[in-house]
């Protein structure tokens, strides 16, 4: 696989996100969903992309109380969501009226800046 293939495969996910869409890669040969961290081992012609449901469960999170980047004013959370399709995504939770709870149902959406975030499934 060439370096161009790697760049193309890794940027496809980001291209969908930039359009406000959540799509996931699947192996053409097996039909299995591909973890996003594994995209670099696939050539573009080895993958099919399908729109994701956007549903998942909170797998882990941390709340930062210190500013590490000016775009993220504390306190803010960084969360890992396991999509119903299987892959894990690093994101943030929004619209929380209560505390985070591991295993809580969440739904993907895009905030005003175009960032992929997740909200409790009951609030979307």
Backbone as a ProteinNet text record, in pm:
[ID]
protein_1_A
[PRIMARY]
XXXXXXXXXXXXXXXXXXXXXXXXXXXXXXXXXXXXXXXXXXXXXXXXXXXXXXXXXXXXXXXXXXXXXXXXXXXXXXXXXXXXXXXXXXXXXXXXXXXXXXXXXXXXXXXXXXXXXXXXXXXX
[TERTIARY]
84.2	0	88.9	53.2	133	97.1	181.6	154.4	29	4.4	-116.5	-240.9	-235.7	-348.9	-376.8	-269.9	-285.7	-350.3	-300.5	-357.1	-503	-534.9	-671.9	-763.7	-722.4	-804.7	-826.8	-722.5	-734.3	-813.6	-811.1	-881.3	-1028	-1068.8	-1209.2	-1302.3	-1269.5	-1352.4	-1364.6	-1252.9	-1253.3	-1331.8	-1329.1	-1406.9	-1557	-1601.3	-1742.9	-1778.9	-1693.6	-1719	-1728.4	-1640.6	-1641.5	-1773.3	-1841.5	-1972.1	-2088.2	-2055.7	-2160.1	-2226.8	-2150.2	-2203.4	-2112.1	-2172	-2095.8	-2108.6	-1999.3	-1993	-1883.3	-1898.6	-1799.1	-1748.9	-1621.9	-1564.8	-1592.9	-1619.6	-1641.1	-1550.4	-1494.2	-1413.4	-1503.7	-1465.3	-1543.9	-1544.3	-1431	-1416.2	-1500.3	-1504.5	-1573.9	-1703.6	-1718.9	-1835.4	-1822.4	-1706.7	-1685.4	-1652.5	-1705.4	-1671.9	-1524.9	-1459	-1316.3	-1301.5	-1218.7	-1187.5	-1115.5	-1148.7	-1090.7	-939.9	-889.4	-745.2	-672.1	-745.8	-686	-693.7	-743	-762.6	-634.8	-521.3	-396.8	-352.8	-410.9	-370.3	-458	-552.3	-643	-621.2	-625.8	-627.4	-772	-793.5	-929.8	-1022.9	-969.9	-1056.8	-1091.7	-1038.9	-1071	-1186.3	-1238	-1339	-1467.1	-1577.3	-1706.3	-1739.1	-1799.4	-1839.1	-1990.6	-2040.8	-2185.2	-2216.7	-2330.7	-2372.2	-2395.8	-2341.4	-2356.5	-2489.5	-2539.2	-2663.3	-2644.2	-2521.5	-2494.6	-2527.4	-2575.9	-2611.2	-2496.4	-2481.4	-2375.7	-2392.6	-2286.9	-2286.2	-2155.7	-2165.2	-2047.6	-1959.4	-1835.7	-1742.3	-1648.2	-1610.4	-1518.4	-1522.1	-1475.7	-1469.3	-1374.7	-1335.3	-1258.8	-1307	-1309.9	-1346.5	-1220.3	-1184.6	-1067.2	-1109.1	-1035.3	-1061.7	-950.5	-862.8	-750.2	-750.8	-716.7	-715.6	-589.1	-608.3	-496.8	-495.5	-607.4	-617.9	-721.4	-694.1	-786.8	-926.5	-940	-1072	-1160.9	-1103.2	-1178.9	-1164.2	-1264.2	-1261.7	-1307.5	-1233.3	-1270.8	-1395.7	-1467.9	-1447.5	-1506.4	-1439.5	-1490.5	-1457	-1532.9	-1512.8	-1457.6	-1383.6	-1337.5	-1391.6	-1464.4	-1536.2	-1502.8	-1506.8	-1493	-1629.5	-1678.8	-1808.9	-1787.7	-1856.1	-1856.2	-1985.1	-1969.9	-2085.9	-2154	-2283.4	-2356.9	-2297.9	-2235.4	-2172.7	-2041.4	-1983.7	-1862.3	-1745.1	-1710.8	-1592.7	-1606.3	-1490.4	-1482.5	-1447.2	-1506.7	-1475.2	-1441	-1343.5	-1306.2	-1382.8	-1455.7	-1540	-1568.3	-1679.3	-1726.1	-1875.1	-1921.9	-2065.8	-2117.1	-2236.3	-2299.9	-2441.5	-2505.6	-2644.5	-2664.3	-2571.3	-2583.3	-2662.3	-2772.7	-2848.5	-2811.8	-2740.7	-2697.1	-2555	-2507	-2369	-2352	-2228	-2192.9	-2217.3	-2255.2	-2270.4	-2221	-2118.8	-2067.2	-2183	-2192.7	-2299.6	-2422.9	-2427.3	-2545	-2555.4	-2678.2	-2702.9	-2679.1	-2608.1	-2578.1	-2607.1	-2621.6	-2648.7	-2557.7	-2500.6	-2410	-2487.5	-2419.7	-2469.3	-2350.1	-2372.1	-2265.3	-2298.5	-2199.9	-2225.1	-2214.6	-2232.6	-2234.5	-2104.8	-1992.8	-1864.3	-1837.8	-1929.5	-1911.6	-1842.6	-1813.5	-1747.4	-1846.2	-1801.7	-1882.3	-1883.6	-2004.1	-2020.6	-2132.2	-2149.6	-2255.9	-2339.2	-2467.4	-2559.9	-2633.5	-2683	-2763.3	-2875.3	-2897.6	-2995.8	-3136.1	-3166.5	-3299.7	-3315.9	-3205.1	-3212	-3196.5	-3199.9	-3176	-3300.8
-117.5	0	124	219.9	341.8	440.7	540.5	645.9	723.2	738.7	808	730.6	595.8	513.3	533.5	535.9	552.9	687.5	793.6	926.3	929.9	873.9	874.3	799.3	681.9	600.5	670.1	727.9	793.4	923.4	991.5	1119.2	1103.7	987.5	969.9	993.3	939.4	959.1	1108.5	1179.3	1322.9	1401.2	1357	1423.2	1412.7	1295.8	1280	1371	1372.9	1456.7	1603.3	1647.1	1786.1	1822.1	1720.8	1743.3	1725.7	1700.2	1681	1545	1445.1	1309.9	1210.4	1108.7	1004	874.8	834.6	712	623.4	492.7	398.4	308.5	266.9	178.6	31.2	-44.1	-189.1	-257.9	-372.1	-451.2	-505.5	-483.4	-538.8	-691.2	-749.8	-894.9	-966	-911.4	-981.7	-914.1	-787.1	-711.9	-662.4	-685.3	-644.1	-495.7	-431.6	-291.7	-282.2	-175.6	-154.6	-49.9	-79.4	21	136.5	258	374.1	381.7	325.9	324.6	229.9	143.7	47.1	89.2	208.5	250.3	248.1	274.3	284.4	151.7	40	-88.2	-128.8	-42.9	-72.9	23.2	-30.5	53.5	98.1	213.7	262.6	162.3	84.1	-9.8	-134.5	-146.6	-259.7	-228.4	-104.4	-60.1	-14.4	-39.1	21.5	113.3	226.4	319	318.7	309.9	309.6	411	476.2	574.2	503.7	561	504.5	549.2	469.3	505	626.7	647.3	756.6	721.6	600.9	557.4	481.1	494	422.7	430.7	392	394.3	458.7	532.8	594.4	484.7	475.1	372	424.8	553.4	612.7	764	836.3	982	1038	1161.3	1237.3	1381.8	1450.8	1592.4	1672.1	1762.5	1846.5	1975.6	2011.3	2133.3	2235.6	2206	2292.2	2315.4	2435.2	2465.2	2410.8	2323.8	2269.6	2324.6	2382.7	2442.6	2554	2668.7	2781.9	2755.5	2656.8	2624.9	2550.8	2499.7	2419.2	2479.4	2555.5	2620.4	2521.4	2511.7	2417.5	2464.8	2372.3	2228.5	2176	2079	2014.4	1866.5	1788.6	1644.2	1591.9	1486.3	1408.1	1268.1	1217.5	1091.8	992.4	865.8	758.5	692.5	688.1	629.3	505.6	398.3	278.8	282.8	300.3	303.7	167.8	165.9	40	-51.5	7	-72	-135.3	-87.6	-148.5	-55.7	35.4	118.5	213.4	249.3	348.4	483.2	590.8	726.2	811.9	898.9	996.5	1124.1	1177.2	1292.8	1364.7	1436.1	1504.4	1481	1489.7	1483.7	1624.7	1651.7	1781.9	1760.3	1868.4	1866.1	1772.7	1778.2	1692.9	1765.8	1708.5	1765.9	1696	1586.9	1512.1	1464.9	1378.9	1330.6	1231.4	1218.4	1113.7	979.4	880.8	746.2	646.8	570	469.4	378.3	352.9	268.4	345.9	477.1	554.3	559.8	556.7	563.3	706.3	718.6	849.2	847.5	967.7	982.4	1091	1065.6	1160.9	1279.1	1392.5	1511.9	1602.3	1709.8	1804	1936.6	1994.8	2122	2236.3	2358	2474.7	2493	2443.4	2457.1	2341.8	2241.9	2127.7	2009.8	2020.6	1912	1799.9	1675.1	1560.1	1549.4	1553.1	1540.4	1439.3	1402.6	1308.7	1369.8	1341.5	1385.4	1264.2	1273	1161.2	1131.3	1004.4	965.9	1016	1033.4	1081	1230.6	1304.7	1450	1490.5	1395.1	1432.3	1416.2
0	0	0	-79.8	-91.1	19.6	38.7	136.3	96.8	-32.3	-77.4	-36.9	-46.1	-3.3	144.7	225.6	370	400.1	335.9	359.3	316.5	201.4	152	246.9	290.8	379.4	512.8	570.7	700.7	693.1	580.3	570.6	532.2	483.4	444.9	562.7	679.8	798	828.8	828.9	854.7	751.5	626.8	522.9	550.4	596.9	632.1	749.9	852.4	969.8	928.7	839.8	793.8	724.9	670.7	607.2	705.9	833.7	933.8	924.4	880.9	866	937	996.8	1064.4	984.2	922.8	842.9	901.3	883.3	933.9	821.5	831	729.4	761.2	656.5	666.7	567	606	513.5	403.6	279.8	168.1	172.1	205.4	199.9	305.4	429.1	537.9	581.5	551	596.4	739.6	802.3	941.5	950	1054.4	1078	1118	1074.6	1100.9	1210.6	1310.6	1412.4	1343	1378.3	1312.1	1331.7	1440.6	1464.7	1369.6	1300.5	1208.1	1061.7	1033.7	894.8	812.3	874.8	798.2	736.5	777.3	718.7	600.3	563.5	452.3	336.6	217	97.4	75.4	13.1	-7.3	-76.7	-170.3	-243.2	-161.7	-39.4	47.8	143.4	137.6	233.3	165.1	232.1	201.3	317.8	291	396.3	406.7	530.6	555	663.9	647.9	748.3	881.8	988.1	1122.6	1183.3	1276.8	1346	1435.2	1484.1	1577.1	1721.3	1743.6	1878.5	1940.9	2071.4	2140.6	2290.3	2358.9	2505.2	2552.6	2661.3	2720	2778.9	2731.5	2778.2	2885.6	2877.3	2973.2	2957	3057.8	3046.9	3152.7	3131	3229.7	3219.3	3330.7	3332.6	3364.7	3274.4	3294.1	3364.1	3467.5	3542.8	3520.7	3428.4	3396.1	3245.5	3202.5	3059.7	2994.6	2896.2	2819.2	2677.7	2636.4	2503.3	2510.7	2448.7	2459.6	2401.5	2314.8	2258.7	2357	2465.2	2560.8	2700.5	2739.9	2871.2	2977.9	3087.5	3193	3268.4	3329	3316.7	3185.8	3127.2	3006.9	3013.6	2940.6	2945.7	2814.2	2826.2	2711.7	2736.3	2639.5	2658.3	2548.9	2584.7	2486.9	2475.2	2352.5	2324	2238.8	2275.9	2191.1	2110.1	1979.4	1891.6	1888.8	1864.6	1856	1748.5	1646.8	1541.5	1586.4	1697.9	1751.2	1775.2	1683.8	1705	1823.7	1878.5	1985	1923.6	1975.5	1931.2	2052.2	2036.6	2137.8	2107	2203.6	2178.6	2309.4	2314.2	2434.7	2449.2	2572.6	2598.6	2620.3	2567.9	2583.6	2635.6	2674.6	2721.8	2840.1	2932	3051	3158.6	3198.4	3308.9	3439.8	3429.4	3546.8	3525.4	3612.7	3600.2	3485.9	3443.6	3347.9	3415.1	3337.9	3392.8	3288	3322.9	3230.9	3189.4	3061.6	3008.5	2965.8	2992.2	2952.2	2800.2	2749.5	2605.9	2557.9	2445.7	2387.7	2237.7	2182.5	2039.7	1983.4	1867.9	1802.8	1746.8	1745.8	1678.3	1652.2	1583.9	1553.9	1620.4	1691.3	1758.2	1657	1704.3	1615.1	1537.9	1593	1524.3	1427.8	1423.7	1335.1	1398.9	1529.9	1602	1630.9	1615.3	1653.1	1804.2	1862.8	2007.6	2031.9	2156.8	2192.2	2304.1	2301.8	2405.4	2458.7	2581.5	2630.6	2530.7	2503.3	2400.7	2433.8	2560.2	2598.2	2575.9	2555.1	2535.5	2390.5	2296.6	2156.4	2074.8
[MASK]
++++++++++++++++++++++++++++++++++++++++++++++++++++++++++++++++++++++++++++++++++++++++++++++++++++++++++++++++++++++++++++

